């Protein structure tokens, strides 16, 4: 499967963006979908994940501000970013896993999110 991420951009602090990750094939077989981010000079970190059953998990730094969802009909995962802060600036990547994310090699290309103060 190939993953196409989109929706990044430049936004002022406090603003919102919605990222999309569309798969070339069905995502129903993938138990979990997630979004990671990597800021300059920092390690890539898991931001949010959602299972096929709709169970979500978030990094503490984004709880209450970001919302992850998936549409199995459209083969797409979304990440709604709200209340953006300059420290949210990073390249955001989507990843899907048949069982889990940690052992998956399915990555999308990154989409840049830049938050100005």
N, C-alpha and C positions, 0 to 999 in steps of 0.2 A: 504494500500500500504506500502511496505517496501522500504527503501532507502539505497543504498550502496554507500558510499563515498570512493574514492581512489585517489591516485596521490600525496599524500604528501611526504615529504622527507627532506633531509638536502641539502642546497644549499648555495653558497657564495653570499654575497651582490652583487646586480646587476644582479643576475641570474634569471632564469625563471622556472616555474612549471605550469603544467595544472592539475587541479583537475576535477574529474568527479563524478557525482552523478547519479546513475542509479536506476530507479524505477522498482519494480517487476511487476507493471502493467502499463497501459497507463497513461501518464501524461497530455493527452490532456484536461482532465476535470479539471485540476488544472490551475487556472487563473495565478498564480504567483509562481515562484520558486526563491529561494534566498540562498545566502551563508552568514553565520555568522562566527565569530571567537571569541575565548576567550583566552586571554593571562593569564598567571599565576597572580593571585591576582587582576584580572580585571573582569568587567562584560562582558557578551557576547554582542557583537555588530553586527548589520547588516552591511555587507560589500557591497553587491550588490544584485540586484533583477532584474528579467526579467518577463514580462507578456507574456501571450499566444500570444499576438499580436506583441511581440518583443520590447516593450518599456522597456528601462533599466534605472536603477537608481544606483548611487554609493555613498558611503561615501566619504566625501571630502578627506580623507587621502589616498584613493586609486585611485582617478580619474586620468585618463591618464596613469595608470600603470596596472590596472586590467581590464579584459573584461569578461563579463558574456554572455553566450549564452545557447540556449536550442535546442535540436533536438527531436521533438515530435514523429518522426518515431522510433528513437532509445530509446525513453523514458529516455533521459539523459540530464542533465544540466552540463555545463562546467564553470569553472572559470580559465581563463588564467591569471597567475600572472607573471608580468614582472617588471624589475627594482626593485627587492626585496630588502628590507631594514631589518636590524635586528629587528626593531620594528614591522615588519610583523609576527614575530614568534608567533605562536598561534596554538591552535587546531581549525580547520575549520570544520564547520557543514553545511550540506544542509538542507533545509526546503522547503516544498511545501504547498500551500494553495489553497483551492477551490475558496475562495473569496479573502482573503488577508493572509498575513503571521502572523499578530499579533494574530489572533484567531485560528491558526492552531496547531494541536498536532502532525503533521507529521514531524518527525526529522530523519535524518540519523545519523549514528554513526560518530564520529569525525575522522579527518585525520590530523596528526601532520605535521606542516610546521615549519622548523627551519632554520633561516637565520643567517649564521655566518658572522662576520665582517672581 
